[in-house]
Amino acid sequence: MDIGWAIVLIGVAAVFAALLLLVNGVIYSELMNSEIPRGLGNRGKLHIVHGLLVGVAVVGRVLERLGLCHQVSFTRWFRSRFLTRVNPVPPGLRVMDRDFCGVPVRIYEPTTTSTAAASASALSGLRRGLVYFHGGGWVMGSIDSADEVCRYLSKESGTTVVSVGYRLAPEHRYPAQLDDCQAATCHFLSVAEAEFGVDPGRVAVGGDGSGGNLAAALCLRLATTDNRGEEEEEKSGRGALPCAQLLLCPALQMADFSSPSYQQNRTVPPLYRGRSAFYFLQYLGSDATLCPDVLDGVHVPPEYRQRYRDWLAPSNLPPECLARGYLRHPGSAEYDSVVYHAVKDGLRAEVSPLLADEAVLGKSPPTFLLTCEYDVLRDDGLLYRKRLLGLGVEVAWQHVGDGFHGVVNFVNWRWLSFPAAARALDAVVAFVETL
């Protein structure tokens, strides 16, 4: 071999080895800065999942620094290629991909139903429906990533489920995602009976994480902006509104990232405290470098902070949620008007439903809320429940004591399945069957 080629090969090998060491070092550092509490179920499995996700994120970051591709693009590609598998359709279920007003959807129709579902359908001759919005921080996730959850809900409850593939950030910012969810939902409501044998008066909306945010925001938008004539309502499907909302570990506000659950679970995977703020900023199309400012709360004007204080107070939480301790937020962060104007849409009810005025929030439909103990978003759900109950809205609440954020997505993952996922989804099914 020519000595010149030998030198080149040695140089390439050295660069590759250095890059590998760097990646391993960053992954190790990330893993050491995370915490998987002892009370969390199946800790070993979560260690594996977290290590894999961290590795993918780190490699994506390195590729972005090298100018080869965007980190988000690489992470999406890897997850869809290697971490998302669409299994063959099981007996008793029919699955089809459609397009509703330019928005891709996947429809799950049970061909066999449970006794309870069959009895309910027999009364009207029509089935119930659910429009589902996947999670992923408005940045990740897809119809495929929510496939197993939607199959489970459809088959177990005898419900027609419509999974919506809304546009993602940062390519598309708020309100594109919410607009897509509205377009798909309203179209389904308008054709539910004629095309799918679904009673438009028994159609709920729901989602997990950011999908739960979109479901809650959509219910507020539909209930407060429908002022058109009856004929136009009938044509668009807006005459019917969601009969319920299913909010699974939802993100409901970006005013306070210092609640007890944000403190207690700040480094519990897969959703860190800092990552939650990052996702909100991506959704709003804002600069990610504002993360520290948003975490400190400098984006909230003093008059807003006073208004939110009663809604976000830790005293509104069940006493057991304070057992692991927390530091009272001093509220001394100096307001920065520049940061506020960069992220002010985040304090709107359509982005932070928990901050909606009473007159708006009181129009919410009956609600199912799922919270997990080891989730930074736990208190968002609990505070939302408190406000809804105070306004006379019916709320069914299920708390998973050994669960973490996004646990519902780990159903039917073979050896990486979490028992808590099936337990949580069974509670959702039980609620759906009451609609």
C-alpha positions in Angstrom: 0.0 0.0 0.0 1.3 3.5 -0.8 2.5 5.3 2.3 0.3 8.3 1.4 -2.8 6.2 1.5 -1.7 4.6 4.7 -1.4 8.0 6.3 -4.8 9.0 5.1 -6.4 5.9 6.5 -4.7 6.3 9.8 -5.9 9.9 9.9 -9.5 8.9 9.1 -9.4 6.2 11.7 -8.0 8.7 14.3 -10.7 11.2 13.5 -13.4 8.5 13.7 -12.0 7.2 17.1 -11.9 10.8 18.5 -15.5 11.4 17.3 -16.6 8.1 18.9 -15.0 9.0 22.2 -16.6 12.4 22.1 -20.0 10.9 21.4 -19.6 8.3 24.1 -18.4 11.0 26.6 -21.4 13.3 25.9 -23.8 10.3 26.2 -22.3 9.3 29.4 -22.5 12.8 30.8 -26.2 13.1 29.7 -27.0 9.7 31.4 -25.2 10.7 34.6 -27.3 13.9 34.8 -30.5 12.0 34.6 -32.5 10.4 37.4 -34.7 7.4 37.3 -36.4 7.3 40.8 -36.8 4.0 42.7 -40.6 4.4 42.8 -40.8 4.3 39.0 -41.9 1.0 37.5 -39.5 -1.1 35.3 -36.5 1.2 35.9 -34.2 -1.0 33.9 -36.3 -0.7 30.7 -36.5 3.0 31.0 -32.7 3.1 31.4 -32.4 1.3 28.1 -34.9 3.5 26.3 -33.4 6.7 27.7 -29.9 5.6 26.7 -31.0 5.0 23.2 -32.8 8.3 22.8 -29.9 10.2 24.3 -27.5 8.5 21.9 -29.7 9.4 18.9 -29.9 13.0 20.1 -26.2 13.3 20.6 -25.3 11.9 17.2 -27.8 14.3 15.7 -26.2 17.2 17.5 -22.8 16.2 16.2 -24.1 15.9 12.6 -25.6 19.3 12.9 -22.4 20.8 14.2 -20.6 19.2 11.2 -23.1 20.8 8.9 -24.4 17.5 7.6 -28.1 17.7 8.7 -30.4 19.3 11.3 -30.6 17.5 14.6 -34.4 17.4 14.5 -34.4 15.9 11.0 -31.9 13.2 12.0 -33.8 12.3 15.2 -37.1 12.1 13.3 -35.5 9.9 10.6 -33.9 7.5 13.2 -37.1 7.2 15.2 -39.3 6.5 12.2 -36.8 4.1 10.7 -35.7 2.1 13.8 -37.9 3.0 16.8 -41.3 3.0 15.1 -42.8 -0.2 13.8 -46.3 -0.5 12.3 -47.3 -4.1 12.9 -49.8 -6.0 10.8 -53.4 -5.1 11.5 -54.9 -7.6 14.1 -58.2 -9.4 13.6 -61.2 -7.3 14.6 -59.8 -4.0 13.3 -59.8 -2.2 10.0 -57.2 0.5 9.4 -57.2 3.0 6.5 -55.2 6.1 5.7 -57.1 9.1 4.4 -56.9 12.8 3.9 -59.2 15.3 5.7 -59.0 18.8 4.2 -55.3 18.4 3.4 -54.4 16.8 6.7 -53.3 13.1 6.7 -55.3 10.9 9.1 -55.4 7.2 9.9 -58.8 5.7 10.8 -59.2 2.7 13.0 -62.6 0.9 12.8 -63.4 -2.0 15.0 -65.1 -4.9 13.2 -65.9 -6.6 16.4 -67.0 -4.8 19.6 -67.1 -5.5 23.3 -70.5 -6.3 24.9 -70.6 -2.8 26.4 -69.8 -1.1 23.2 -72.3 -3.2 21.2 -75.1 -2.4 23.7 -74.3 1.3 23.4 -74.3 1.2 19.7 -77.5 -0.7 19.6 -79.4 2.2 21.2 -78.7 4.5 18.3 -77.3 2.2 15.6 -74.2 4.4 15.5 -70.7 4.0 17.0 -68.8 6.5 19.2 -65.7 8.3 17.8 -62.4 9.7 19.1 -60.1 12.1 17.3 -56.6 11.6 18.6 -53.5 13.9 18.5 -50.1 12.3 19.0 -47.5 13.7 21.4 -43.9 14.7 20.8 -43.6 18.3 21.8 -45.1 19.6 18.6 -41.7 18.6 17.1 -41.6 14.8 17.1 -44.2 12.1 16.7 -46.4 11.0 13.9 -49.4 8.9 13.0 -47.1 5.9 13.0 -45.7 6.6 16.5 -49.3 6.7 17.9 -50.4 3.6 16.0 -50.4 1.1 18.9 -52.1 3.5 21.2 -54.9 4.2 18.7 -55.3 0.5 17.9 -55.6 -0.3 21.6 -58.2 2.4 22.2 -60.2 1.5 19.1 -60.3 -2.3 19.6 -60.8 -2.3 23.4 -63.5 0.3 23.5 -65.3 -0.5 20.2 -64.6 3.1 19.0 -63.8 4.6 15.6 -60.5 6.4 16.2 -59.1 9.1 13.9 -55.4 9.8 14.3 -54.3 13.2 13.0 -50.9 13.8 11.3 -50.6 17.5 12.0 -47.7 19.6 10.8 -44.6 19.9 13.1 -42.4 22.6 14.4 -39.9 24.2 13.8 -40.8 24.1 10.1 -44.4 25.1 11.1 -45.1 27.2 14.1 -48.3 27.9 16.1 -51.1 27.9 15.1 -50.4 25.6 12.2 -50.7 22.5 14.4 -53.9 23.6 16.0 -55.4 24.6 12.7 -54.7 21.1 11.3 -56.3 19.5 14.3 -59.3 21.7 13.9 -59.7 21.1 10.2 -59.4 17.3 10.6 -61.8 17.2 13.6 -64.5 19.5 12.0 -64.3 17.4 8.8 -64.8 14.2 10.7 -67.7 15.6 12.6 -69.3 16.6 9.3 -69.0 13.2 7.7 -69.0 11.0 10.8 -72.5 9.6 10.4 -72.7 9.4 6.7 -69.3 7.8 5.9 -68.3 6.0 9.2 -71.5 5.2 11.0 -70.4 7.4 14.0 -72.7 9.6 16.0 -71.3 13.2 15.7 -72.7 13.9 19.1 -70.5 11.2 20.7 -67.2 12.2 19.2 -64.4 13.0 21.7 -61.0 14.5 21.1 -57.8 13.6 23.0 -54.1 13.2 22.9 -50.9 12.7 25.0 -48.4 15.4 25.9 -48.5 18.1 23.3 -51.4 16.2 21.7 -53.3 16.7 25.0 -52.5 20.4 24.8 -53.9 20.5 21.3 -57.1 18.7 22.4 -57.7 21.1 25.3 -56.9 24.2 23.1 -59.2 22.9 20.3 -62.1 22.5 22.7 -61.7 26.0 23.9 -61.4 27.4 20.4 -64.5 25.5 19.1 -66.6 26.4 22.1 -65.9 30.1 21.9 -65.6 31.0 18.2 -68.5 29.2 16.7 -70.8 32.1 15.8 -71.9 31.2 12.3 -75.4 30.5 11.0 -77.0 27.1 11.4 -76.8 26.3 7.7 -73.0 27.0 7.6 -72.6 25.0 10.8 -74.3 22.0 9.3 -72.1 22.1 6.2 -68.8 22.4 8.2 -69.6 20.0 11.0 -69.2 22.9 13.5 -72.8 22.4 14.7 -71.5 19.4 16.7 -68.8 19.9 19.3 -66.5 17.3 21.0 -68.5 15.5 23.6 -65.4 15.0 25.8 -61.7 15.6 26.0 -59.1 13.0 26.9 -55.9 14.6 28.2 -53.1 12.2 28.8 -50.1 13.8 30.6 -50.9 17.1 28.9 -48.7 20.2 28.6 -51.1 23.0 29.7 -49.1 26.1 30.5 -45.8 27.8 29.9 -46.0 30.5 32.6 -44.4 28.5 35.5 -41.7 25.9 35.1 -41.0 25.8 38.9 -44.1 23.8 40.1 -43.4 21.0 42.5 -43.5 18.4 39.7 -41.1 20.4 37.5 -38.7 20.5 40.5 -39.1 16.9 41.6 -38.9 15.4 38.1 -36.6 17.9 36.4 -34.1 15.3 35.3 -36.5 12.3 35.0 -36.5 11.0 31.4 -37.8 11.2 28.8 -39.0 14.8 29.4 -36.6 17.0 31.3 -37.7 20.4 32.7 -35.5 22.3 30.2 -36.7 20.2 27.3 -40.3 21.1 28.1 -39.5 24.8 27.7 -37.5 24.1 24.6 -40.5 22.4 23.0 -42.8 25.3 23.8 -40.3 27.7 22.2 -40.1 25.5 19.1 -43.9 25.5 18.9 -44.0 29.3 19.0 -41.2 29.6 16.5 -39.1 31.5 19.1 -35.3 31.4 19.7 -34.3 28.3 21.7 -31.6 30.4 23.4 -34.5 32.0 25.4 -34.9 28.7 27.4 -33.1 29.9 30.6 -35.1 33.1 30.6 -38.4 31.2 30.2 -37.4 28.7 32.9 -36.7 31.7 35.2 -40.1 33.2 34.4 -38.9 36.6 33.2 -41.4 36.4 30.3 -44.4 36.8 32.6 -45.5 40.4 33.2 -46.1 41.3 36.9 -49.8 41.8 36.3 -50.1 38.4 34.7 -48.1 36.8 37.5 -50.6 38.2 40.0 -53.5 36.8 38.0 -51.9 33.3 37.6 -50.9 33.0 41.2 -54.1 31.6 42.5 -54.4 29.2 39.6 -50.8 27.9 39.8 -50.3 27.8 43.5 -48.9 24.5 45.0 -51.6 24.7 47.7 -54.1 23.7 44.9 -52.3 20.3 44.6 -53.1 17.2 46.6 -50.9 17.0 49.7 -49.2 13.8 48.5 -47.8 15.7 45.5 -45.7 17.8 47.9 -44.3 14.8 49.8 -41.0 14.7 47.8 -40.4 18.3 48.7 -39.9 21.5 46.6 -38.6 25.0 46.9 -41.2 27.8 46.8 -40.5 29.9 43.8 -39.4 33.3 45.1 -41.1 35.2 42.2 -38.2 37.6 42.2 -37.1 37.1 38.6 -37.0 40.5 36.9 -39.5 40.9 34.1 -38.0 41.3 30.7 -40.3 42.8 28.1 -38.1 41.7 25.2 -38.5 38.1 26.2 -42.2 38.6 26.8 -42.8 40.0 23.3 -40.8 37.1 21.8 -43.0 34.4 23.5 -46.2 36.2 24.4 -48.4 33.8 22.3 -47.4 31.2 24.8 -49.6 32.8 27.5 -52.7 32.7 25.2 -55.4 30.2 26.2 -54.8 28.4 22.8 -51.2 27.5 23.9 -51.7 27.5 27.7 -55.3 26.3 28.3 -54.7 26.3 32.1 -54.4 30.1 31.9 -57.8 30.6 30.2 -60.3 33.0 31.7 -63.1 31.4 33.7 -65.7 32.3 31.1 -63.8 30.4 28.4 -62.6 27.4 30.5 -66.0 26.8 31.9 -67.2 25.8 28.4 -64.9 22.8 28.4 -66.6 19.4 27.8 -66.5 16.5 30.3 -62.8 15.7 30.8 -60.6 12.6 31.4 -57.2 13.5 32.9 -54.3 11.1 33.1 -51.3 12.1 35.3 -48.1 10.3 36.1 -46.1 10.8 39.3 -42.7 11.0 37.7 -43.6 13.5 35.0 -42.7 17.2 35.0 -46.2 17.9 33.6 -48.0 16.1 36.5 -49.0 19.4 38.2 -50.3 20.9 34.9 -52.9 18.2 34.8 -53.8 18.4 38.5 -54.1 22.2 38.5 -56.3 22.0 35.4 -58.5 19.4 37.1 -58.8 21.8 40.1 -59.9 24.7 37.9 -62.4 22.6 35.8 -64.0 21.2 38.9 -64.3 24.7 40.4 -66.2 25.7 37.2 -68.6 22.8 37.3 -67.0 20.7 34.6 -67.1 16.9 35.0 -63.6 15.5 35.4 -62.5 11.8 35.7 -58.9 11.5 36.9 -56.5 8.6 36.8 -53.1 8.9 38.4 -50.3 6.4 37.6 -48.1 6.3 40.7 -45.2 4.4 39.0 -45.6 6.1 35.6 -43.5 8.6 33.7 -44.2 11.1 30.8 -45.4 9.3 27.7 -45.7 5.9 29.3 -48.9 5.2 27.3 -46.8 5.0 24.2 -45.0 1.9 25.5 -47.9 -0.4 25.1 -47.3 -3.6 23.0 -43.5 -2.9 22.7 -42.8 -6.5 23.2 -40.0 -6.9 25.9 -39.9 -3.1 26.2 -43.6 -2.8 27.1 -44.4 -1.2 30.4 -47.3 -2.6 32.5 -48.2 0.9 33.5 -49.0 1.7 29.8 -51.8 -0.9 29.6 -53.2 0.1 33.0 -53.3 3.7 32.0 -55.0 2.9 28.6 -57.5 0.6 30.3 -58.6 3.6 32.4 -59.0 5.6 29.2 -61.0 2.8 27.6 -63.3 2.7 30.7 -64.0 6.4 30.3 -64.6 6.2 26.6 -67.1 3.5 27.1 -69.2 5.9 29.2 -69.6 8.3 26.3 
